[in-house]
């Protein structure tokens, strides 16, 4: 019979192994992760998830670990930093001829990198436990199954849920990915959850271009620029277009302004380093990409999943928001009869915006 002392020692070894593997932090949570299930249902019922129907479909399985891995006894939570560069991001957002791409998407697709790293971690844990003859089982999660990762990470001691609904860490800000290993091992849980350090700060709420953070700890995803430029497949409503500015894939404003991100660490993970100079690319270069170049640039990137049509339509909106430039107007005019209704709709709007600025 493996006693608590054994699992306490194994838990320490697991945390140390995870950090040696390259995770920036590792913690262990218990399996009671349904504290916010009622609030989540209210959030869904209020239609805050927009057209992301999978969030509604999966809500009944999200908060029960048994739906992820049978006989789950503990959940290992990991943090992996992704900020590739130290930059003045506010300055970039204010450069209307430049494209702003969410910092998490400047490198390779994090799902693949994190999943591979988690599975390697799981295999190492199996080796550590193997001498005990315990039949160790695990499942790696990186947005690949409905998992309340913020609740798990909070209980594992990796941080607290900020007013922007992201996990914040007092020493590392929020520029990081989270992943989980659901396990059947009775590991020793973190005993103290992180204290909330948001205080009276409302910087993330105040800066949100679309007022998507309707109140502290409450994000209306159907107002969020990340939703409109990534998740939503159809036409972006006119009421949001000017607010999008030059953000063509995602939005980081609530992280950029967060005071705790002055402590964020630059990532050492090669997969998250900038590809194709996407941190400093012009809107015109993005708009003039053909389908072949789009696939070439974004092969292995999270951006590829939105597809070429969505990419061009997003960039068209940003060009409409740019200062008047005849070169921009000429480029837009060439696609004014685009066979894609989505692209055409956004291009025609951008043309009208550019012409109004003459």
N, C-alpha and C positions, 0 to 999 in steps of 0.2 A: 504494500500500500504506500503510495507516494504521499508524504505528509506536506503540511503547509511550508515547512522550512525548505523542503526541496523546491517547491514552486516559487518561493521567494528568491532563492538563489538563481533559479532558471530565469525568472523575470528580470533580474539585474543583468544577467548575461545577454538576454534578448535586447534590452535597451542599449547596452554597450555595443553589441554586434550591429544593430541598426545604424548607430552613429559611425561606426567604422566603415560601414557600407556606403556612407555618403549622405544619409538622411540628416537634416539639420536638427531634428528633434524627434524623439520617440516617446510615447507614453502608452499606458494601458488603461482601458476603460472596462467597467462592468457591462452587463447586458441590459440594464434598465435604461432604455434610451427613448422612452415614450412621453417624457415630461411635457413636450410641446405639441403632442399629437392633436389635442383639441384646438389649439391656436392655429395649427397648420390647416385643419379642416375649415376653420372660419375664414382663413386666408384664401383657400380654394373656393369656398362658397361665394366669396366676394368677387370672384373672377379676376383676381390679381395675377393669375398665371397666364392670362391672354390665351393664345392658341396652343400653348404647350400642354396638350391634352394628356400626355404621359404622366404629368405631375398629378393630375386628378386620378388617373387610372391606377397609379401605383401607391396612392396614399395609405391604403389599408395594409400594404405589406411593408412599407418603409420603416415602421417603428418596431417591428418584431424580428429580431436577429435570426430566429428559426427559419424565416423565409429566405434568408441569404445562405445560411449554413446550418444544417441540422445539428442539434446538440451544441450550439454555440455557448461557450462558457466565459469567454473574454474577447475583447476587441483591441487590437494593437493599432494605434493611430500614429501616423508619421507626417512630418512637415518637410517640404523640399522647396527651398528658395528658388525663385525664377527671374528676379530682376536682373537683366543682362548688363545694364550700363548705369552709371551715375549721370543723369541728364537733368536739364531744366525743362521739365515736361509742360509746365504752364506756358513757357515761351513757345514750345512747339505747337501747342493748341492755338496759340494766338497768331501763328504764321498761316494765314488762310490759304496759301498756295501749296502748303505741305499736307501730306496725309497723316492722320493720327491713327495708329493701329494699337490696340490694347497690348501692353507689354508682354503679356503671357503668350502671345501668338507670334512673336518675332522670330522664334526659332522653330525647332521641330515640335510635332504634336506631343504635348505632355502626356496624353493618355497612354501612348505606347511606351514612352520612357519610364513613367512612373509605374506602370503595370509590370514591365520587365524587371524593374528594380524591386518591386514588392514580391514578385514570385521568387526572385533570387533570395530575398530575405526569408521568405517562407521555407525554402529548401534548406537554408542554413539553420533555421530554428529546428527543423525536423532532424537535422544531423546532431544538434546539441542535445535534443531530447531522446534520440534513438537508443542510447545505452540503457534507458529505463524501461524499454519495451513498451512505452506508451504509444498508442497508435495515433500520432498527431495528424490532425486534419486542419486545413485552412482554406480560405478563399480571399483572393486579392480583389479590392474594389477601388476603382478610380473613375467615378461617375458611370461605371458600367452596370450598376444595379442601384435600385433606390435605397440609399443609405443616408441617414441624418448626420452627415460628417461633422457639422459644427457642434452638435450636441455631444458626439463621441469625443471629438478633440478637446472640448471644454472639460469633460469628465476625465480625460486622460492628462489634463494639466498643461495642455499646449497653448492655452490662451482663453480669451473670453469673446462672446459675441458682441461686436461693436454696434453702434447705432446705424451703421450702413449695412448691417446684417452679416458682414464678413467676420472671420475670426481675426482678432487682434492679439498681438503678443507684445508685452511691455518692452522686451529687448530686441524685437525683430520686426515690428510693424505688421504688415499684412501681405507683402508681395511674396506669397508662397502658395504652393499647392498642398492639398491634403489627400491622404490615401489611407486605406484601412486594410488590416488583415483580420478577418473574422476567424476565430480559432475554437477548437473544442478543448483546449487546455485551460485548467483552472488557475490562470496566472494571477499574480497579486496585483490588484488594481492601484492606480494612483489614489492616494488618500485625501488630497486637498485640491479642489478645483481652483482655477485661477480667479482672482478677484477682478471685478469689473473696474476699469480705470478710465472710462469715458467721461465721467463726471458731468459737468454742465456744458461741455463742449458740444457745439452743434455745427461744426465746420462742414461735415459731410452733407448734412441736410441743406445747409445754406447754399452750397456750391452746385448741387445737382442741377444740370441744365433744364431738366424736364420736371423737376419736383417729384421725382419717382419715390424718394424716401419721404413718405407722407407724414411720418412721425418717427420718433426714435425706435429703432429695431423693427421697422415695418416698411418693407420695400414693395411698391406696386410694380411688378415686373412688366406689366402692360404699358407702363410709361417709360421704361428704362431704355436708353439708347442701345445698350447691348442687346436687348430683346429685338428692337426694330432692325438693327444692322446685322444680326446673326440668326436669331431664332425664327423671326417672322418671314414667311416666304412670299407674301404678296406685296401690294403697294403700301408704301409708308404714308400715313395720313399727312396732309398738308400742314396740319397744326404742329407737327413735330419736325418738319424738314429744316427750318431755319435754326432750330435749337440744336440740331445735330452738328452744325458747324463743319469742321473738317474731319470728324470722327467717322471713318469709313468701315471700321471693324471693332466693335466694342467701345467701351468708355471706362476710363480710369479716374475720373475726376474725384470721386469720393475717397480714393486711396491717395491720390496726389496731395490732397489737402490735409489728410489725417496727420496730426502732430506726432503720432507714434511712429510714422514711417521715416522720421529722421534717423531712426535706429535700424532701418532696414539694411540688410547685408546684400551686397552684390553676389549673384549666383556664381558658383564655380562649376556648375553642370554644363558641359560642352554642348549638349543637345539644346540648351536654352539660349545659346549665344545667337546674336543677330545674323540672319541670313539675308543675302541680296540687298544689304543696306536699307532694309525696310524701316529702320528708325529715322531715316532722313530721305524719304522718297517724295517726289512731287506728285500732286494730284494728276497732273497731265500725264506723267509717266504711267500712272496706274490706269488712267482712262484709255490710253493708247495701246494697252496690252491686248493682243489677240488671244484667242482661246488657247492656242499652243503655248504662248508665253506664260499665261496664267497657270496652266498645268505644270509648266517647267519650274516656275517660281515657287509654287505651293505644293509640290509633291512632297508628301511626308509632313505637311503643315496642317494645323487645325483649321486654317483659313480655307483650305480646299473644299471642305464639306459644304460651304455655302454656295459653291458653284459660280461659274463665270457670269451668268446672267445677273445674279444677285450682287456680285462684286461691282460690275459696271454700273448698275442702277444706284448702288450706294455712293460710288465715286461721283456720279452725275449730280446727286444732291449736294455733295461737298463743293463741286465746281460752281453750282448755282449760288452757294454761300460765299464763294471767293470774291475778292474785289474784281471790278470789271476789267476784263482783258480780252482784246479782240482775238487773240490766239485761242483762248478758252472758248469763246463764242463760236469761232470757226470750227473747232473740233466737235462741239456739241451739235452744230448744224449738220455735220456729216452723218450723224446718227439720229437725226430727227425723224427718219422714217424706218427706224430699226424694226426688223421683223418680230422682235420680242416686244410684246405689249408692255411688259414690266419696265424694260429699258426705255422704251419710247415715252411712257408716261413720265418718268423721272427726268429724262432728257428735255422734254418739252417744258417742264416746270423750270428746269435750270436755265433754259434759254430765256424764258420770260424774266427770270430773276436777273440774269446778266444784262439783258436789254434795258431793264428798269434802272440800272446803275450807270448807264451811259451819260 
